[in-house]
Amino acid sequence: MQTLNRKTKKNVTLIFFAALLPAFTSAWAESDKQLQERTLKAREMIHQKDMDHAAHAKIAEQTEGFRGVFYGYLPCDQQDCDGLKMTLSLKQKNNYLLVTQYARASSREYFDKGKYDWNDKKNILTLTSNKDATKRQFSIKDDGTLIHLNNDGSPMPGSQDDFTLARSDKSKSREVHIH
């Protein structure tokens, strides 16, 4: 009986310390992370103290209006397809992620990543795919609205409102209306 009590006490003690271990581990990991961040910042300061960062600020200011997530529901010319749901995410360093999904029974999503560039004079945003270097073009209506164009840069046939992508923070809703 006494050995049973000893084993029980030992198991209870072990379980108690095992339960407390994650709390201490996360505190240690966080302090290690903070130490690493301080070390990296100190290294950056040493290596970049003579650099002029004004150019970086100017580029960030210019591209800020073109970052964000744009949503739209475009017409689809394929058979058995009611429309095309499109989500375009314009990220830092001129990277983009384009997710398209056909509105039909099999609603597989298609992903495309690449670089984007814009022409201020023509108000054209150009996406260049990493996969095969194909290009997609959008007309920049304003900082919250893009209009999908043909591959040659001409407007799509029909109403241009049907080919509009709206930036999520500029539109009232992120929901896409399905016809």
C-alpha positions as CSV (number, residue, x, y, z in Angstrom):
1,M,0.0,0.0,0.0
2,Q,2.8,2.4,0.9
3,T,4.6,1.7,-2.5
4,L,1.3,2.4,-4.3
5,N,1.0,5.8,-2.5
6,R,4.6,6.6,-3.4
7,K,4.0,5.7,-7.1
8,T,0.8,7.8,-7.1
9,K,2.6,10.8,-5.5
10,K,5.4,10.4,-8.0
11,N,3.0,10.3,-10.9
12,V,1.0,13.3,-9.6
13,T,4.2,15.3,-9.2
14,L,5.4,14.4,-12.6
15,I,2.1,15.4,-14.2
16,F,2.1,18.7,-12.3
17,F,5.6,19.6,-13.5
18,A,4.8,18.5,-17.0
19,A,1.8,20.8,-17.0
20,L,3.9,23.8,-15.9
21,L,6.8,23.1,-18.3
22,P,5.1,24.7,-21.4
23,A,4.5,28.0,-19.5
24,F,8.2,28.3,-18.7
25,T,9.3,27.2,-22.2
26,S,7.3,29.9,-23.9
27,A,8.7,32.6,-21.6
28,W,12.2,31.4,-22.4
29,A,11.5,31.3,-26.2
30,E,10.1,34.8,-26.1
31,S,13.1,36.2,-24.3
32,D,15.4,34.4,-26.8
33,K,13.4,35.9,-29.7
34,Q,13.8,39.3,-28.2
35,L,17.5,38.8,-27.8
36,Q,17.8,37.8,-31.4
37,E,15.8,40.8,-32.6
38,R,18.1,43.2,-30.7
39,T,21.2,41.5,-32.1
40,L,19.9,41.8,-35.6
41,K,18.9,45.4,-35.2
42,A,22.4,46.2,-33.8
43,R,24.0,44.5,-36.8
44,E,21.9,46.4,-39.2
45,M,22.8,49.7,-37.5
46,I,26.5,48.9,-37.8
47,H,26.3,47.9,-41.5
48,Q,23.9,50.7,-42.6
49,K,24.8,53.7,-40.6
50,D,26.3,55.5,-43.6
51,M,23.4,54.6,-46.0
52,D,20.8,57.2,-47.2
53,H,17.4,55.8,-46.5
54,A,15.4,58.7,-48.1
55,A,15.1,56.8,-51.3
56,H,13.4,53.9,-49.5
57,A,10.9,56.2,-47.9
58,K,10.0,57.7,-51.3
59,I,9.5,54.3,-53.0
60,A,7.3,53.1,-50.1
61,E,5.2,56.3,-50.3
62,Q,4.7,55.9,-54.0
63,T,3.7,52.2,-53.9
64,E,1.5,52.5,-50.8
65,G,-1.6,53.3,-52.8
66,F,-1.2,50.1,-54.9
67,R,-1.0,47.7,-52.1
68,G,-4.0,45.8,-50.8
69,V,-6.5,43.1,-51.7
70,F,-8.9,43.6,-54.6
71,Y,-12.1,41.5,-55.0
72,G,-14.4,41.1,-58.0
73,Y,-16.8,38.8,-59.8
74,L,-16.2,38.8,-63.5
75,P,-18.2,37.3,-66.4
76,C,-17.1,33.9,-67.6
77,D,-17.2,32.8,-71.2
78,Q,-16.7,29.1,-70.5
79,Q,-19.5,26.7,-70.8
80,D,-21.2,25.6,-67.6
81,C,-19.7,28.7,-65.7
82,D,-21.7,31.5,-64.2
83,G,-18.8,33.7,-63.4
84,L,-15.2,34.1,-62.2
85,K,-14.4,35.1,-58.7
86,M,-11.1,36.9,-58.6
87,T,-9.0,38.0,-55.6
88,L,-5.8,40.0,-56.3
89,S,-3.4,40.8,-53.5
90,L,-0.8,43.4,-54.3
91,K,2.0,43.0,-51.8
92,Q,5.3,44.7,-50.8
93,K,8.3,44.6,-53.2
94,N,5.8,44.6,-56.2
95,N,4.8,41.0,-55.6
96,Y,1.3,39.8,-56.2
97,L,-1.0,36.8,-55.6
98,L,-3.9,36.2,-57.9
99,V,-6.6,33.7,-56.9
100,T,-9.3,32.8,-59.4
101,Q,-12.2,30.4,-59.0
102,Y,-14.9,29.5,-61.5
103,A,-18.5,29.5,-60.3
104,R,-19.5,26.0,-61.2
105,A,-19.9,22.6,-59.7
106,S,-16.2,22.0,-59.3
107,S,-15.0,25.2,-57.7
108,R,-11.2,24.6,-57.7
109,E,-9.1,27.7,-57.0
110,Y,-6.2,28.7,-59.3
111,F,-3.2,30.5,-57.9
112,D,-0.8,32.7,-59.8
113,K,2.2,34.6,-58.3
114,G,4.5,37.1,-59.8
115,K,5.5,40.8,-60.0
116,Y,3.4,43.8,-60.7
117,D,4.3,47.2,-62.2
118,W,2.2,50.2,-63.2
119,N,2.4,53.0,-65.7
120,D,1.4,56.3,-64.2
121,K,0.9,58.0,-67.5
122,K,-1.4,55.4,-69.0
123,N,-2.9,54.3,-65.6
124,I,-2.2,50.7,-66.3
125,L,-1.3,47.9,-63.8
126,T,0.6,45.0,-65.3
127,L,0.9,41.6,-63.7
128,T,3.8,39.3,-64.9
129,S,3.4,35.7,-63.9
130,N,6.4,33.8,-62.4
131,K,5.2,30.6,-64.1
132,D,5.3,31.5,-67.7
133,A,5.9,35.2,-67.9
134,T,2.3,35.8,-69.2
135,K,1.0,39.3,-68.6
136,R,-2.4,40.5,-67.4
137,Q,-3.4,44.2,-67.5
138,F,-5.7,46.3,-65.4
139,S,-6.8,49.9,-65.8
140,I,-6.3,51.9,-62.7
141,K,-9.6,53.8,-62.2
142,D,-8.6,55.1,-58.8
143,D,-6.7,53.9,-55.7
144,G,-9.5,51.5,-54.8
145,T,-10.7,50.3,-58.2
146,L,-9.0,48.2,-61.0
147,I,-10.7,47.2,-64.3
148,H,-9.5,44.0,-66.0
149,L,-8.3,44.5,-69.6
150,N,-7.7,42.2,-72.6
151,N,-4.2,40.8,-73.1
152,D,-3.5,43.6,-75.6
153,G,-4.6,46.3,-73.2
154,S,-7.9,47.0,-74.8
155,P,-11.1,47.1,-72.7
156,M,-13.1,43.9,-72.4
157,P,-16.3,43.7,-74.4
158,G,-19.4,44.9,-72.6
159,S,-19.8,47.0,-69.5
160,Q,-16.5,47.8,-67.8
161,D,-18.4,47.6,-64.4
162,D,-18.6,43.9,-65.0
163,F,-14.8,43.6,-65.0
164,T,-14.1,45.7,-61.9
165,L,-12.1,44.7,-58.9
166,A,-12.6,46.8,-55.7
167,R,-10.0,47.1,-53.0
168,S,-11.3,45.6,-49.7
169,D,-10.6,48.7,-47.5
170,K,-12.3,51.0,-50.1
171,S,-15.5,48.9,-50.7
172,K,-18.3,48.5,-48.2
173,S,-18.2,44.7,-48.2
174,R,-15.7,41.9,-49.0
175,E,-18.5,39.6,-50.1
176,V,-18.8,38.8,-53.8
177,H,-22.2,38.8,-55.4
178,I,-22.8,35.5,-57.3
179,H,-25.4,35.8,-60.1
